[in-house]
Amino acid sequence: MVKIVGIAGSPRLNGNTSLLLDEALGGAKEAGASVNKIIVCNREIYPCQGCGDCRKTGECTVDDGMDKIYGLTTQAHGIIVAAPIYFNSLNAQMKALIDRHQCIWVRKVQGEDVTDAETRQARRGLFLSTAGADDPRAFDGALKVIDMFFDVLDIKYYERLLFFRIDQKGAIKNHPSALRNARAAGEHLVLEISRSME
Ligand SMILES: Cc1cc2nc3c(=O)[nH]c(=O)nc-3n(C[C@H](O)[C@H](O)[C@H](O)COP(=O)(O)O)c2cc1C
């Protein structure tokens, strides 16, 4: 069975990106996947301390909610990241979760196959984001971060859905197609993964 993990990065529960994620996960479920949702703000996730311990052991020595997350982000077939734009980047809580994957980067550099080969070749990602500004360039910084995150996790990019001029909580519901597109993207993600597993 295709395993999908969705990461809700925004501190605004049921905000715009969270609504998009719920649709995408709904679409993934309809397509037959098992889905797991991580709400970053409900977990205790400290920022990377740059201590360098992971360079020695490949393990992060910070003892917090990340322990339960590594298994999902390294073993799922599909990852859906949903996070808003804050100051031209991802919001801090989401970025902290990403930075804490430094230990995964270390393990890869040291030659370890962090994800088994069969799963690895099927891995795909979806990025969902909203920004308040009337400017599509608002996403430029975040896209670079997501590129690197997916690259470290051996995820081939599948799709991104970016909506600008979306500011108030729930404003995404007034967009003519966003929620429908997110549901379809979740469904397509699973179909694409299933195809690559054949
Ligand atoms: C601290 C903060 C910083 C923000 N910075 C930007 C920004 O740089 N560019 C932009 O277009 N929108 C910015 N926004 C607006 C959010 O991206 C927008 O409201 C988004 O839809 C929120 O998504 P959410 O409901 O999922 O949290 C910012 C909002 C906050 C609270």
The ligand as a MOL file (V3000), in Angstrom:
LIG
                    3D

  0  0  0     0  0            999 V3000
M  V30 BEGIN CTAB
M  V30 COUNTS 31 33 0 0 0
M  V30 BEGIN ATOM
M  V30 1 C 4.7720 36.4630 10.2800 0
M  V30 2 C 4.1540 36.4670 8.9080 0
M  V30 3 C 4.9430 36.7320 7.8300 0
M  V30 4 C 4.4020 36.7320 6.5420 0
M  V30 5 N 5.2340 36.9890 5.4830 0
M  V30 6 C 4.7200 36.9790 4.2350 0
M  V30 7 C 5.5690 37.2350 3.1170 0
M  V30 8 O 6.7710 37.4480 3.2320 0
M  V30 9 N 5.0090 37.2310 1.8820 0
M  V30 10 C 3.6800 37.0000 1.6750 0
M  V30 11 O 3.2240 36.9870 0.5300 0
M  V30 12 N 2.8510 36.7200 2.7350 0
M  V30 13 C 3.3310 36.6960 3.9910 0
M  V30 14 N 2.5140 36.4120 5.0600 0
M  V30 15 C 1.0960 36.0440 4.8290 0
M  V30 16 C 0.8650 34.5250 4.8280 0
M  V30 17 O 1.7380 33.8760 3.9350 0
M  V30 18 C -0.5900 34.2150 4.4050 0
M  V30 19 O -1.4780 34.8130 5.3210 0
M  V30 20 C -0.8720 32.7370 4.2920 0
M  V30 21 O -2.0570 32.5280 3.5460 0
M  V30 22 C -1.0380 32.0590 5.6650 0
M  V30 23 O -1.3050 30.6880 5.4960 0
M  V30 24 P -1.9180 29.8070 6.6930 0
M  V30 25 O -3.3400 30.2500 6.8810 0
M  V30 26 O -1.8070 28.3990 6.2240 0
M  V30 27 O -1.0750 30.0810 7.8950 0
M  V30 28 C 3.0160 36.4410 6.3550 0
M  V30 29 C 2.2270 36.1580 7.4790 0
M  V30 30 C 2.7760 36.1830 8.7510 0
M  V30 31 C 1.8860 35.8730 9.9450 0
M  V30 END ATOM
M  V30 BEGIN BOND
M  V30 1 1 1 2
M  V30 2 1 2 3
M  V30 3 2 2 30
M  V30 4 2 3 4
M  V30 5 1 4 5
M  V30 6 1 4 28
M  V30 7 2 5 6
M  V30 8 1 6 7
M  V30 9 1 6 13
M  V30 10 2 7 8
M  V30 11 1 7 9
M  V30 12 1 9 10
M  V30 13 2 10 11
M  V30 14 1 10 12
M  V30 15 2 12 13
M  V30 16 1 13 14
M  V30 17 1 14 15
M  V30 18 1 14 28
M  V30 19 1 15 16
M  V30 20 1 16 17
M  V30 21 1 16 18
M  V30 22 1 18 19
M  V30 23 1 18 20
M  V30 24 1 20 21
M  V30 25 1 20 22
M  V30 26 1 22 23
M  V30 27 1 23 24
M  V30 28 2 24 25
M  V30 29 1 24 26
M  V30 30 1 24 27
M  V30 31 2 28 29
M  V30 32 1 29 30
M  V30 33 1 30 31
M  V30 END BOND
M  V30 END CTAB
M  END
